[in-house]
Amino acid sequence: MAFSVVSKKSGKTYYLHGRDQVLRNGLKVRLYYFSTKVGEGVLDSLPDGYEVAESDRTGLPILRKRKGAPS
């Protein structure tokens, strides 16, 4: 079951996705993003130490580190 969030502003449902990206310097990072469609890379739960917030201006969900969570 995909992790989903419903926007309070628009009422749309967004699904959390993640993918691994290799930067130009060779560093590998994990990118997280929300999409209105379930696609490749959909996640079943929030990553440890993260929480979901909503942009006041746009109503889009934002994944951010929890305050007090280890880096």
mmCIF file as Biopython writes it, N, C-alpha, C and O atoms, coordinates in Angstrom:
data_model
#
loop_
_atom_site.group_PDB
_atom_site.id
_atom_site.type_symbol
_atom_site.label_atom_id
_atom_site.label_alt_id
_atom_site.label_comp_id
_atom_site.label_asym_id
_atom_site.label_entity_id
_atom_site.label_seq_id
_atom_site.pdbx_PDB_ins_code
_atom_site.Cartn_x
_atom_site.Cartn_y
_atom_site.Cartn_z
_atom_site.occupancy
_atom_site.B_iso_or_equiv
_atom_site.auth_seq_id
_atom_site.auth_asym_id
_atom_site.pdbx_PDB_model_num
ATOM 1   N N  . MET A ? 1  ? 0.843  -1.171 0.000   1.0 0.0 1  A 1 
ATOM 2   C CA . MET A ? 1  ? 0.000  0.000  0.000   1.0 0.0 1  A 1 
ATOM 3   C C  . MET A ? 1  ? 0.892  1.239  0.000   1.0 0.0 1  A 1 
ATOM 4   O O  . MET A ? 1  ? 1.764  1.366  0.859   1.0 0.0 1  A 1 
ATOM 5   N N  . ALA A ? 2  ? 0.695  2.123  -0.916  1.0 0.0 2  A 1 
ATOM 6   C CA . ALA A ? 2  ? 1.516  3.320  -1.062  1.0 0.0 2  A 1 
ATOM 7   C C  . ALA A ? 2  ? 1.174  4.344  0.011   1.0 0.0 2  A 1 
ATOM 8   O O  . ALA A ? 2  ? 0.010  4.500  0.382   1.0 0.0 2  A 1 
ATOM 9   N N  . PHE A ? 3  ? 2.202  5.048  0.513   1.0 0.0 3  A 1 
ATOM 10  C CA . PHE A ? 3  ? 1.996  6.109  1.492   1.0 0.0 3  A 1 
ATOM 11  C C  . PHE A ? 3  ? 1.370  7.295  0.768   1.0 0.0 3  A 1 
ATOM 12  O O  . PHE A ? 3  ? 1.886  7.744  -0.255  1.0 0.0 3  A 1 
ATOM 13  N N  . SER A ? 4  ? 0.258  7.803  1.297   1.0 0.0 4  A 1 
ATOM 14  C CA . SER A ? 4  ? -0.434 8.910  0.642   1.0 0.0 4  A 1 
ATOM 15  C C  . SER A ? 4  ? -0.781 9.998  1.643   1.0 0.0 4  A 1 
ATOM 16  O O  . SER A ? 4  ? -0.886 9.758  2.846   1.0 0.0 4  A 1 
ATOM 17  N N  . VAL A ? 5  ? -0.957 11.206 1.108   1.0 0.0 5  A 1 
ATOM 18  C CA . VAL A ? 5  ? -1.328 12.384 1.887   1.0 0.0 5  A 1 
ATOM 19  C C  . VAL A ? 5  ? -2.388 13.122 1.091   1.0 0.0 5  A 1 
ATOM 20  O O  . VAL A ? 5  ? -2.272 13.259 -0.127  1.0 0.0 5  A 1 
ATOM 21  N N  . VAL A ? 6  ? -3.430 13.601 1.778   1.0 0.0 6  A 1 
ATOM 22  C CA . VAL A ? 6  ? -4.463 14.403 1.122   1.0 0.0 6  A 1 
ATOM 23  C C  . VAL A ? 6  ? -4.230 15.864 1.472   1.0 0.0 6  A 1 
ATOM 24  O O  . VAL A ? 6  ? -4.103 16.220 2.644   1.0 0.0 6  A 1 
ATOM 25  N N  . SER A ? 7  ? -4.175 16.702 0.449   1.0 0.0 7  A 1 
ATOM 26  C CA . SER A ? 7  ? -3.951 18.136 0.644   1.0 0.0 7  A 1 
ATOM 27  C C  . SER A ? 7  ? -5.179 18.772 1.287   1.0 0.0 7  A 1 
ATOM 28  O O  . SER A ? 7  ? -6.308 18.541 0.853   1.0 0.0 7  A 1 
ATOM 29  N N  . LYS A ? 8  ? -4.953 19.563 2.312   1.0 0.0 8  A 1 
ATOM 30  C CA . LYS A ? 8  ? -6.057 20.256 2.974   1.0 0.0 8  A 1 
ATOM 31  C C  . LYS A ? 8  ? -6.601 21.381 2.091   1.0 0.0 8  A 1 
ATOM 32  O O  . LYS A ? 8  ? -7.785 21.712 2.155   1.0 0.0 8  A 1 
ATOM 33  N N  . LYS A ? 9  ? -5.735 21.958 1.274   1.0 0.0 9  A 1 
ATOM 34  C CA . LYS A ? 9  ? -6.127 23.095 0.440   1.0 0.0 9  A 1 
ATOM 35  C C  . LYS A ? 9  ? -6.892 22.665 -0.813  1.0 0.0 9  A 1 
ATOM 36  O O  . LYS A ? 9  ? -7.937 23.232 -1.130  1.0 0.0 9  A 1 
ATOM 37  N N  . SER A ? 10 ? -6.365 21.654 -1.530  1.0 0.0 10 A 1 
ATOM 38  C CA . SER A ? 10 ? -6.979 21.264 -2.800  1.0 0.0 10 A 1 
ATOM 39  C C  . SER A ? 10 ? -7.803 19.985 -2.714  1.0 0.0 10 A 1 
ATOM 40  O O  . SER A ? 10 ? -8.660 19.748 -3.565  1.0 0.0 10 A 1 
ATOM 41  N N  . GLY A ? 11 ? -7.559 19.161 -1.707  1.0 0.0 11 A 1 
ATOM 42  C CA . GLY A ? 11 ? -8.272 17.887 -1.586  1.0 0.0 11 A 1 
ATOM 43  C C  . GLY A ? 11 ? -7.688 16.779 -2.445  1.0 0.0 11 A 1 
ATOM 44  O O  . GLY A ? 11 ? -8.232 15.675 -2.478  1.0 0.0 11 A 1 
ATOM 45  N N  . LYS A ? 12 ? -6.583 17.054 -3.147  1.0 0.0 12 A 1 
ATOM 46  C CA . LYS A ? 12 ? -5.941 16.048 -3.993  1.0 0.0 12 A 1 
ATOM 47  C C  . LYS A ? 12 ? -5.124 15.079 -3.141  1.0 0.0 12 A 1 
ATOM 48  O O  . LYS A ? 12 ? -4.633 15.435 -2.070  1.0 0.0 12 A 1 
ATOM 49  N N  . THR A ? 13 ? -4.988 13.849 -3.633  1.0 0.0 13 A 1 
ATOM 50  C CA . THR A ? 13 ? -4.184 12.837 -2.961  1.0 0.0 13 A 1 
ATOM 51  C C  . THR A ? 13 ? -2.815 12.766 -3.630  1.0 0.0 13 A 1 
ATOM 52  O O  . THR A ? 13 ? -2.715 12.693 -4.855  1.0 0.0 13 A 1 
ATOM 53  N N  . TYR A ? 14 ? -1.761 12.789 -2.813  1.0 0.0 14 A 1 
ATOM 54  C CA . TYR A ? 14 ? -0.385 12.713 -3.298  1.0 0.0 14 A 1 
ATOM 55  C C  . TYR A ? 14 ? 0.278  11.475 -2.718  1.0 0.0 14 A 1 
ATOM 56  O O  . TYR A ? 14 ? 0.058  11.131 -1.557  1.0 0.0 14 A 1 
ATOM 57  N N  . TYR A ? 15 ? 1.099  10.799 -3.535  1.0 0.0 15 A 1 
ATOM 58  C CA . TYR A ? 15 ? 1.785  9.570  -3.136  1.0 0.0 15 A 1 
ATOM 59  C C  . TYR A ? 15 ? 3.293  9.827  -3.066  1.0 0.0 15 A 1 
ATOM 60  O O  . TYR A ? 15 ? 3.868  10.481 -3.936  1.0 0.0 15 A 1 
ATOM 61  N N  . LEU A ? 16 ? 3.920  9.299  -2.011  1.0 0.0 16 A 1 
ATOM 62  C CA . LEU A ? 16 ? 5.343  9.498  -1.786  1.0 0.0 16 A 1 
ATOM 63  C C  . LEU A ? 16 ? 6.162  8.523  -2.632  1.0 0.0 16 A 1 
ATOM 64  O O  . LEU A ? 16 ? 5.900  7.320  -2.640  1.0 0.0 16 A 1 
ATOM 65  N N  . HIS A ? 17 ? 7.156  9.056  -3.340  1.0 0.0 17 A 1 
ATOM 66  C CA . HIS A ? 17 ? 8.066  8.270  -4.164  1.0 0.0 17 A 1 
ATOM 67  C C  . HIS A ? 17 ? 9.498  8.545  -3.736  1.0 0.0 17 A 1 
ATOM 68  O O  . HIS A ? 17 ? 9.773  9.562  -3.099  1.0 0.0 17 A 1 
ATOM 69  N N  . GLY A ? 18 ? 10.397 7.657  -4.076  1.0 0.0 18 A 1 
ATOM 70  C CA . GLY A ? 18 ? 11.815 7.847  -3.813  1.0 0.0 18 A 1 
ATOM 71  C C  . GLY A ? 18 ? 12.640 7.232  -4.927  1.0 0.0 18 A 1 
ATOM 72  O O  . GLY A ? 18 ? 12.232 6.257  -5.557  1.0 0.0 18 A 1 
ATOM 73  N N  . ARG A ? 19 ? 13.801 7.812  -5.160  1.0 0.0 19 A 1 
ATOM 74  C CA . ARG A ? 19 ? 14.714 7.238  -6.151  1.0 0.0 19 A 1 
ATOM 75  C C  . ARG A ? 19 ? 16.142 7.599  -5.773  1.0 0.0 19 A 1 
ATOM 76  O O  . ARG A ? 19 ? 16.387 8.606  -5.109  1.0 0.0 19 A 1 
ATOM 77  N N  . ASP A ? 20 ? 17.077 6.766  -6.205  1.0 0.0 20 A 1 
ATOM 78  C CA . ASP A ? 20 ? 18.499 7.012  -5.971  1.0 0.0 20 A 1 
ATOM 79  C C  . ASP A ? 20 ? 19.061 7.780  -7.155  1.0 0.0 20 A 1 
ATOM 80  O O  . ASP A ? 20 ? 18.758 7.474  -8.308  1.0 0.0 20 A 1 
ATOM 81  N N  . GLN A ? 21 ? 19.874 8.771  -6.864  1.0 0.0 21 A 1 
ATOM 82  C CA . GLN A ? 21 ? 20.474 9.611  -7.891  1.0 0.0 21 A 1 
ATOM 83  C C  . GLN A ? 21 ? 21.974 9.683  -7.658  1.0 0.0 21 A 1 
ATOM 84  O O  . GLN A ? 21 ? 22.421 9.827  -6.520  1.0 0.0 21 A 1 
ATOM 85  N N  . VAL A ? 22 ? 22.753 9.584  -8.728  1.0 0.0 22 A 1 
ATOM 86  C CA . VAL A ? 22 ? 24.201 9.747  -8.636  1.0 0.0 22 A 1 
ATOM 87  C C  . VAL A ? 22 ? 24.535 11.146 -9.137  1.0 0.0 22 A 1 
ATOM 88  O O  . VAL A ? 22 ? 24.211 11.504 -10.269 1.0 0.0 22 A 1 
ATOM 89  N N  . LEU A ? 23 ? 25.185 11.932 -8.287  1.0 0.0 23 A 1 
ATOM 90  C CA . LEU A ? 23 ? 25.560 13.286 -8.646  1.0 0.0 23 A 1 
ATOM 91  C C  . LEU A ? 23 ? 26.832 13.280 -9.498  1.0 0.0 23 A 1 
ATOM 92  O O  . LEU A ? 23 ? 27.491 12.249 -9.631  1.0 0.0 23 A 1 
ATOM 93  N N  . ARG A ? 24 ? 27.165 14.419 -10.064 1.0 0.0 24 A 1 
ATOM 94  C CA . ARG A ? 24 ? 28.350 14.520 -10.923 1.0 0.0 24 A 1 
ATOM 95  C C  . ARG A ? 24 ? 29.632 14.131 -10.212 1.0 0.0 24 A 1 
ATOM 96  O O  . ARG A ? 24 ? 30.545 13.588 -10.833 1.0 0.0 24 A 1 
ATOM 97  N N  . ASN A ? 25 ? 29.712 14.403 -8.909  1.0 0.0 25 A 1 
ATOM 98  C CA . ASN A ? 25 ? 30.923 14.074 -8.168  1.0 0.0 25 A 1 
ATOM 99  C C  . ASN A ? 25 ? 30.942 12.616 -7.703  1.0 0.0 25 A 1 
ATOM 100 O O  . ASN A ? 25 ? 31.851 12.210 -6.978  1.0 0.0 25 A 1 
ATOM 101 N N  . GLY A ? 26 ? 29.949 11.830 -8.113  1.0 0.0 26 A 1 
ATOM 102 C CA . GLY A ? 26 ? 29.901 10.416 -7.782  1.0 0.0 26 A 1 
ATOM 103 C C  . GLY A ? 26 ? 29.148 10.092 -6.503  1.0 0.0 26 A 1 
ATOM 104 O O  . GLY A ? 26 ? 28.957 8.921  -6.174  1.0 0.0 26 A 1 
ATOM 105 N N  . LEU A ? 27 ? 28.719 11.117 -5.780  1.0 0.0 27 A 1 
ATOM 106 C CA . LEU A ? 27 ? 27.983 10.923 -4.539  1.0 0.0 27 A 1 
ATOM 107 C C  . LEU A ? 27 ? 26.579 10.406 -4.842  1.0 0.0 27 A 1 
ATOM 108 O O  . LEU A ? 27 ? 25.892 10.926 -5.720  1.0 0.0 27 A 1 
ATOM 109 N N  . LYS A ? 28 ? 26.163 9.380  -4.108  1.0 0.0 28 A 1 
ATOM 110 C CA . LYS A ? 28 ? 24.818 8.828  -4.291  1.0 0.0 28 A 1 
ATOM 111 C C  . LYS A ? 28 ? 23.906 9.408  -3.234  1.0 0.0 28 A 1 
ATOM 112 O O  . LYS A ? 28 ? 24.236 9.396  -2.048  1.0 0.0 28 A 1 
ATOM 113 N N  . VAL A ? 29 ? 22.745 9.923  -3.661  1.0 0.0 29 A 1 
ATOM 114 C CA . VAL A ? 29 ? 21.768 10.503 -2.744  1.0 0.0 29 A 1 
ATOM 115 C C  . VAL A ? 29 ? 20.394 9.899  -3.014  1.0 0.0 29 A 1 
ATOM 116 O O  . VAL A ? 29 ? 20.124 9.405  -4.108  1.0 0.0 29 A 1 
ATOM 117 N N  . ARG A ? 30 ? 19.541 9.944  -2.013  1.0 0.0 30 A 1 
ATOM 118 C CA . ARG A ? 30 ? 18.173 9.453  -2.139  1.0 0.0 30 A 1 
ATOM 119 C C  . ARG A ? 30 ? 17.253 10.660 -2.251  1.0 0.0 30 A 1 
ATOM 120 O O  . ARG A ? 30 ? 17.245 11.507 -1.357  1.0 0.0 30 A 1 
ATOM 121 N N  . LEU A ? 31 ? 16.477 10.760 -3.327  1.0 0.0 31 A 1 
ATOM 122 C CA . LEU A ? 31 ? 15.544 11.853 -3.536  1.0 0.0 31 A 1 
ATOM 123 C C  . LEU A ? 31 ? 14.129 11.385 -3.221  1.0 0.0 31 A 1 
ATOM 124 O O  . LEU A ? 31 ? 13.744 10.277 -3.594  1.0 0.0 31 A 1 
ATOM 125 N N  . TYR A ? 32 ? 13.362 12.216 -2.544  1.0 0.0 32 A 1 
ATOM 126 C CA . TYR A ? 32 ? 11.970 11.931 -2.224  1.0 0.0 32 A 1 
ATOM 127 C C  . TYR A ? 32 ? 11.098 12.986 -2.886  1.0 0.0 32 A 1 
ATOM 128 O O  . TYR A ? 32 ? 11.454 14.164 -2.918  1.0 0.0 32 A 1 
ATOM 129 N N  . TYR A ? 33 ? 9.951  12.562 -3.415  1.0 0.0 33 A 1 
ATOM 130 C CA . TYR A ? 33 ? 9.033  13.510 -4.039  1.0 0.0 33 A 1 
ATOM 131 C C  . TYR A ? 33 ? 7.607  12.962 -3.980  1.0 0.0 33 A 1 
ATOM 132 O O  . TYR A ? 33 ? 7.399  11.758 -3.830  1.0 0.0 33 A 1 
ATOM 133 N N  . PHE A ? 34 ? 6.640  13.854 -4.099  1.0 0.0 34 A 1 
ATOM 134 C CA . PHE A ? 34 ? 5.229  13.478 -4.108  1.0 0.0 34 A 1 
ATOM 135 C C  . PHE A ? 34 ? 4.683  13.608 -5.519  1.0 0.0 34 A 1 
ATOM 136 O O  . PHE A ? 34 ? 5.058  14.514 -6.263  1.0 0.0 34 A 1 
ATOM 137 N N  . SER A ? 35 ? 3.792  12.689 -5.881  1.0 0.0 35 A 1 
ATOM 138 C CA . SER A ? 35 ? 3.145  12.693 -7.190  1.0 0.0 35 A 1 
ATOM 139 C C  . SER A ? 35 ? 1.672  12.354 -7.008  1.0 0.0 35 A 1 
ATOM 140 O O  . SER A ? 35 ? 1.301  11.679 -6.048  1.0 0.0 35 A 1 
ATOM 141 N N  . THR A ? 36 ? 0.834  12.821 -7.926  1.0 0.0 36 A 1 
ATOM 142 C CA . THR A ? 36 ? -0.590 12.509 -7.860  1.0 0.0 36 A 1 
ATOM 143 C C  . THR A ? 36 ? -0.884 11.110 -8.396  1.0 0.0 36 A 1 
ATOM 144 O O  . THR A ? 36 ? -1.993 10.603 -8.227  1.0 0.0 36 A 1 
ATOM 145 N N  . LYS A ? 37 ? 0.096  10.488 -9.035  1.0 0.0 37 A 1 
ATOM 146 C CA . LYS A ? 37 ? -0.084 9.146  -9.590  1.0 0.0 37 A 1 
ATOM 147 C C  . LYS A ? 37 ? 0.894  8.176  -8.936  1.0 0.0 37 A 1 
ATOM 148 O O  . LYS A ? 37 ? 2.021  8.540  -8.603  1.0 0.0 37 A 1 
ATOM 149 N N  . VAL A ? 38 ? 0.444  6.936  -8.759  1.0 0.0 38 A 1 
ATOM 150 C CA . VAL A ? 38 ? 1.333  5.891  -8.239  1.0 0.0 38 A 1 
ATOM 151 C C  . VAL A ? 38 ? 2.193  5.418  -9.394  1.0 0.0 38 A 1 
ATOM 152 O O  . VAL A ? 38 ? 1.674  5.012  -10.434 1.0 0.0 38 A 1 
ATOM 153 N N  . GLY A ? 39 ? 3.501  5.467  -9.218  1.0 0.0 39 A 1 
ATOM 154 C CA . GLY A ? 39 ? 4.412  5.078  -10.280 1.0 0.0 39 A 1 
ATOM 155 C C  . GLY A ? 39 ? 5.580  4.286  -9.738  1.0 0.0 39 A 1 
ATOM 156 O O  . GLY A ? 39 ? 5.552  3.800  -8.608  1.0 0.0 39 A 1 
ATOM 157 N N  . GLU A ? 40 ? 6.606  4.162  -10.560 1.0 0.0 40 A 1 
ATOM 158 C CA . GLU A ? 40 ? 7.808  3.441  -10.166 1.0 0.0 40 A 1 
ATOM 159 C C  . GLU A ? 40 ? 8.479  4.170  -9.002  1.0 0.0 40 A 1 
ATOM 160 O O  . GLU A ? 40 ? 8.635  5.391  -9.034  1.0 0.0 40 A 1 
ATOM 161 N N  . GLY A ? 41 ? 8.869  3.425  -7.987  1.0 0.0 41 A 1 
ATOM 162 C CA . GLY A ? 41 ? 9.556  4.004  -6.845  1.0 0.0 41 A 1 
ATOM 163 C C  . GLY A ? 41 ? 8.631  4.442  -5.724  1.0 0.0 41 A 1 
ATOM 164 O O  . GLY A ? 41 ? 9.071  5.118  -4.794  1.0 0.0 41 A 1 
ATOM 165 N N  . VAL A ? 42 ? 7.352  4.070  -5.791  1.0 0.0 42 A 1 
ATOM 166 C CA . VAL A ? 42 ? 6.413  4.466  -4.736  1.0 0.0 42 A 1 
ATOM 167 C C  . VAL A ? 42 ? 6.828  3.803  -3.423  1.0 0.0 42 A 1 
ATOM 168 O O  . VAL A ? 42 ? 7.252  2.647  -3.414  1.0 0.0 42 A 1 
ATOM 169 N N  . LEU A ? 43 ? 6.704  4.546  -2.304  1.0 0.0 43 A 1 
ATOM 170 C CA . LEU A ? 43 ? 7.123  4.057  -0.994  1.0 0.0 43 A 1 
ATOM 171 C C  . LEU A ? 43 ? 5.906  3.701  -0.152  1.0 0.0 43 A 1 
ATOM 172 O O  . LEU A ? 43 ? 4.849  4.321  -0.271  1.0 0.0 43 A 1 
ATOM 173 N N  . ASP A ? 44 ? 6.068  2.695  0.700   1.0 0.0 44 A 1 
ATOM 174 C CA . ASP A ? 44 ? 4.981  2.237  1.561   1.0 0.0 44 A 1 
ATOM 175 C C  . ASP A ? 44 ? 4.867  3.025  2.855   1.0 0.0 44 A 1 
ATOM 176 O O  . ASP A ? 44 ? 3.810  3.033  3.485   1.0 0.0 44 A 1 
ATOM 177 N N  . SER A ? 45 ? 5.954  3.693  3.260   1.0 0.0 45 A 1 
ATOM 178 C CA . SER A ? 45 ? 5.928  4.429  4.521   1.0 0.0 45 A 1 
ATOM 179 C C  . SER A ? 45 ? 6.901  5.598  4.461   1.0 0.0 45 A 1 
ATOM 180 O O  . SER A ? 45 ? 7.726  5.701  3.553   1.0 0.0 45 A 1 
ATOM 181 N N  . LEU A ? 46 ? 6.783  6.468  5.447   1.0 0.0 46 A 1 
ATOM 182 C CA . LEU A ? 46 ? 7.706  7.597  5.560   1.0 0.0 46 A 1 
ATOM 183 C C  . LEU A ? 46 ? 9.088  7.097  5.955   1.0 0.0 46 A 1 
ATOM 184 O O  . LEU A ? 46 ? 9.191  6.147  6.731   1.0 0.0 46 A 1 
ATOM 185 N N  . PRO A ? 47 ? 10.146 7.704  5.448   1.0 0.0 47 A 1 
ATOM 186 C CA . PRO A ? 47 ? 11.490 7.369  5.909   1.0 0.0 47 A 1 
ATOM 187 C C  . PRO A ? 47 ? 11.651 7.779  7.374   1.0 0.0 47 A 1 
ATOM 188 O O  . PRO A ? 47 ? 11.019 8.733  7.826   1.0 0.0 47 A 1 
ATOM 189 N N  . ASP A ? 48 ? 12.491 7.062  8.110   1.0 0.0 48 A 1 
ATOM 190 C CA . ASP A ? 48 ? 12.738 7.375  9.518   1.0 0.0 48 A 1 
ATOM 191 C C  . ASP A ? 48 ? 13.281 8.790  9.663   1.0 0.0 48 A 1 
ATOM 192 O O  . ASP A ? 48 ? 14.164 9.206  8.914   1.0 0.0 48 A 1 
ATOM 193 N N  . GLY A ? 49 ? 12.745 9.526  10.635  1.0 0.0 49 A 1 
ATOM 194 C CA . GLY A ? 49 ? 13.232 10.866 10.917  1.0 0.0 49 A 1 
ATOM 195 C C  . GLY A ? 49 ? 12.617 11.962 10.066  1.0 0.0 49 A 1 
ATOM 196 O O  . GLY A ? 49 ? 13.059 13.108 10.136  1.0 0.0 49 A 1 
ATOM 197 N N  . TYR A ? 50 ? 11.604 11.642 9.258   1.0 0.0 50 A 1 
ATOM 198 C CA . TYR A ? 50 ? 10.968 12.622 8.388   1.0 0.0 50 A 1 
ATOM 199 C C  . TYR A ? 50 ? 9.499  12.787 8.752   1.0 0.0 50 A 1 
ATOM 200 O O  . TYR A ? 50 ? 8.888  11.903 9.353   1.0 0.0 50 A 1 
ATOM 201 N N  . GLU A ? 51 ? 8.945  13.938 8.376   1.0 0.0 51 A 1 
ATOM 202 C CA . GLU A ? 51 ? 7.519  14.201 8.564   1.0 0.0 51 A 1 
ATOM 203 C C  . GLU A ? 51 ? 6.994  14.936 7.331   1.0 0.0 51 A 1 
ATOM 204 O O  . GLU A ? 51 ? 7.766  15.468 6.534   1.0 0.0 51 A 1 
ATOM 205 N N  . VAL A ? 52 ? 5.676  14.957 7.191   1.0 0.0 52 A 1 
ATOM 206 C CA . VAL A ? 52 ? 5.050  15.621 6.054   1.0 0.0 52 A 1 
ATOM 207 C C  . VAL A ? 52 ? 4.449  16.938 6.526   1.0 0.0 52 A 1 
ATOM 208 O O  . VAL A ? 52 ? 3.753  16.989 7.540   1.0 0.0 52 A 1 
ATOM 209 N N  . ALA A ? 53 ? 4.727  17.994 5.782   1.0 0.0 53 A 1 
ATOM 210 C CA . ALA A ? 53 ? 4.134  19.312 6.028   1.0 0.0 53 A 1 
ATOM 211 C C  . ALA A ? 53 ? 3.465  19.734 4.720   1.0 0.0 53 A 1 
ATOM 212 O O  . ALA A ? 53 ? 3.672  19.120 3.674   1.0 0.0 53 A 1 
ATOM 213 N N  . GLU A ? 54 ? 2.671  20.778 4.799   1.0 0.0 54 A 1 
ATOM 214 C CA . GLU A ? 54 ? 1.995  21.270 3.601   1.0 0.0 54 A 1 
ATOM 215 C C  . GLU A ? 54 ? 2.331  22.740 3.400   1.0 0.0 54 A 1 
ATOM 216 O O  . GLU A ? 54 ? 2.299  23.529 4.344   1.0 0.0 54 A 1 
ATOM 217 N N  . SER A ? 55 ? 2.649  23.095 2.177   1.0 0.0 55 A 1 
ATOM 218 C CA . SER A ? 55 ? 2.944  24.484 1.849   1.0 0.0 55 A 1 
ATOM 219 C C  . SER A ? 55 ? 1.667  25.309 1.999   1.0 0.0 55 A 1 
ATOM 220 O O  . SER A ? 55 ? 0.630  24.960 1.435   1.0 0.0 55 A 1 
ATOM 221 N N  . ASP A ? 56 ? 1.743  26.400 2.756   1.0 0.0 56 A 1 
ATOM 222 C CA . ASP A ? 56 ? 0.575  27.264 2.948   1.0 0.0 56 A 1 
ATOM 223 C C  . ASP A ? 56 ? 0.146  27.929 1.644   1.0 0.0 56 A 1 
ATOM 224 O O  . ASP A ? 56 ? -1.044 28.120 1.391   1.0 0.0 56 A 1 
ATOM 225 N N  . ARG A ? 57 ? 1.117  28.271 0.836   1.0 0.0 57 A 1 
ATOM 226 C CA . ARG A ? 57 ? 0.837  29.014 -0.398  1.0 0.0 57 A 1 
ATOM 227 C C  . ARG A ? 57 ? 0.259  28.124 -1.489  1.0 0.0 57 A 1 
ATOM 228 O O  . ARG A ? 57 ? -0.729 28.491 -2.125  1.0 0.0 57 A 1 
ATOM 229 N N  . THR A ? 58 ? 0.871  26.941 -1.717  1.0 0.0 58 A 1 
ATOM 230 C CA . THR A ? 58 ? 0.470  26.093 -2.845  1.0 0.0 58 A 1 
ATOM 231 C C  . THR A ? 58 ? -0.381 24.894 -2.440  1.0 0.0 58 A 1 
ATOM 232 O O  . THR A ? 58 ? -1.108 24.351 -3.271  1.0 0.0 58 A 1 
ATOM 233 N N  . GLY A ? 59 ? -0.305 24.473 -1.183  1.0 0.0 59 A 1 
ATOM 234 C CA . GLY A ? 59 ? -1.040 23.295 -0.745  1.0 0.0 59 A 1 
ATOM 235 C C  . GLY A ? 59 ? -0.348 21.990 -1.077  1.0 0.0 59 A 1 
ATOM 236 O O  . GLY A ? 59 ? -0.908 20.918 -0.852  1.0 0.0 59 A 1 
ATOM 237 N N  . LEU A ? 60 ? 0.877  22.065 -1.617  1.0 0.0 60 A 1 
ATOM 238 C CA . LEU A ? 60 ? 1.618  20.851 -1.962  1.0 0.0 60 A 1 
ATOM 239 C C  . LEU A ? 60 ? 2.285  20.259 -0.727  1.0 0.0 60 A 1 
ATOM 240 O O  . LEU A ? 60 ? 2.764  20.997 0.134   1.0 0.0 60 A 1 
ATOM 241 N N  . PRO A ? 61 ? 2.319  18.925 -0.635  1.0 0.0 61 A 1 
ATOM 242 C CA . PRO A ? 61 ? 2.995  18.302 0.505   1.0 0.0 61 A 1 
ATOM 243 C C  . PRO A ? 61 ? 4.507  18.437 0.385   1.0 0.0 61 A 1 
ATOM 244 O O  . PRO A ? 61 ? 5.061  18.446 -0.715  1.0 0.0 61 A 1 
ATOM 245 N N  . ILE A ? 62 ? 5.165  18.541 1.538   1.0 0.0 62 A 1 
ATOM 246 C CA . ILE A ? 62 ? 6.621  18.685 1.607   1.0 0.0 62 A 1 
ATOM 247 C C  . ILE A ? 62 ? 7.137  17.663 2.611   1.0 0.0 62 A 1 
ATOM 248 O O  . ILE A ? 62 ? 6.587  17.529 3.704   1.0 0.0 62 A 1 
ATOM 249 N N  . LEU A ? 63 ? 8.170  16.956 2.249   1.0 0.0 63 A 1 
ATOM 250 C CA . LEU A ? 63 ? 8.817  16.021 3.163   1.0 0.0 63 A 1 
ATOM 251 C C  . LEU A ? 63 ? 9.982  16.745 3.818   1.0 0.0 63 A 1 
ATOM 252 O O  . LEU A ? 63 ? 10.855 17.271 3.128   1.0 0.0 63 A 1 
ATOM 253 N N  . ARG A ? 64 ? 10.002 16.775 5.149   1.0 0.0 64 A 1 
ATOM 254 C CA . ARG A ? 64 ? 11.072 17.467 5.848   1.0 0.0 64 A 1 
ATOM 255 C C  . ARG A ? 64 ? 11.518 16.637 7.050   1.0 0.0 64 A 1 
ATOM 256 O O  . ARG A ? 64 ? 10.781 15.797 7.568   1.0 0.0 64 A 1 
ATOM 257 N N  . LYS A ? 65 ? 12.767 16.909 7.476   1.0 0.0 65 A 1 
ATOM 258 C CA . LYS A ? 65 ? 13.290 16.197 8.651   1.0 0.0 65 A 1 
ATOM 259 C C  . LYS A ? 65 ? 12.570 16.679 9.890   1.0 0.0 65 A 1 
ATOM 260 O O  . LYS A ? 65 ? 12.294 17.869 10.044  1.0 0.0 65 A 1 
ATOM 261 N N  . ARG A ? 66 ? 12.266 15.732 10.780  1.0 0.0 66 A 1 
ATOM 262 C CA . ARG A ? 66 ? 11.635 16.055 12.043  1.0 0.0 66 A 1 
ATOM 263 C C  . ARG A ? 66 ? 12.592 16.854 12.906  1.0 0.0 66 A 1 
ATOM 264 O O  . ARG A ? 66 ? 13.791 16.575 12.908  1.0 0.0 66 A 1 
ATOM 265 N N  . LYS A ? 67 ? 12.107 17.820 13.623  1.0 0.0 67 A 1 
ATOM 266 C CA . LYS A ? 67 ? 12.950 18.597 14.527  1.0 0.0 67 A 1 
ATOM 267 C C  . LYS A ? 67 ? 13.443 17.684 15.635  1.0 0.0 67 A 1 
ATOM 268 O O  . LYS A ? 67 ? 12.670 16.926 16.220  1.0 0.0 67 A 1 
ATOM 269 N N  . GLY A ? 68 ? 14.720 17.762 15.914  1.0 0.0 68 A 1 
ATOM 270 C CA . GLY A ? 68 ? 15.322 16.920 16.945  1.0 0.0 68 A 1 
ATOM 271 C C  . GLY A ? 68 ? 15.734 15.547 16.460  1.0 0.0 68 A 1 
ATOM 272 O O  . GLY A ? 68 ? 16.296 14.769 17.232  1.0 0.0 68 A 1 
ATOM 273 N N  . ALA A ? 69 ? 15.469 15.223 15.189  1.0 0.0 69 A 1 
ATOM 274 C CA . ALA A ? 69 ? 15.872 13.929 14.631  1.0 0.0 69 A 1 
ATOM 275 C C  . ALA A ? 69 ? 17.352 13.974 14.276  1.0 0.0 69 A 1 
ATOM 276 O O  . ALA A ? 69 ? 17.844 15.014 13.838  1.0 0.0 69 A 1 
ATOM 277 N N  . PRO A ? 70 ? 18.077 12.862 14.456  1.0 0.0 70 A 1 
ATOM 278 C CA . PRO A ? 70 ? 19.498 12.847 14.097  1.0 0.0 70 A 1 
ATOM 279 C C  . PRO A ? 70 ? 19.692 13.063 12.599  1.0 0.0 70 A 1 
ATOM 280 O O  . PRO A ? 70 ? 18.860 12.648 11.792  1.0 0.0 70 A 1 
ATOM 281 N N  . SER A ? 71 ? 20.782 13.707 12.238  1.0 0.0 71 A 1 
ATOM 282 C CA . SER A ? 71 ? 21.058 14.044 10.832  1.0 0.0 71 A 1 
ATOM 283 C C  . SER A ? 71 ? 21.350 12.855 9.993   1.0 0.0 71 A 1 
ATOM 284 O O  . SER A ? 71 ? 21.599 12.991 8.795   1.0 0.0 71 A 1 
#
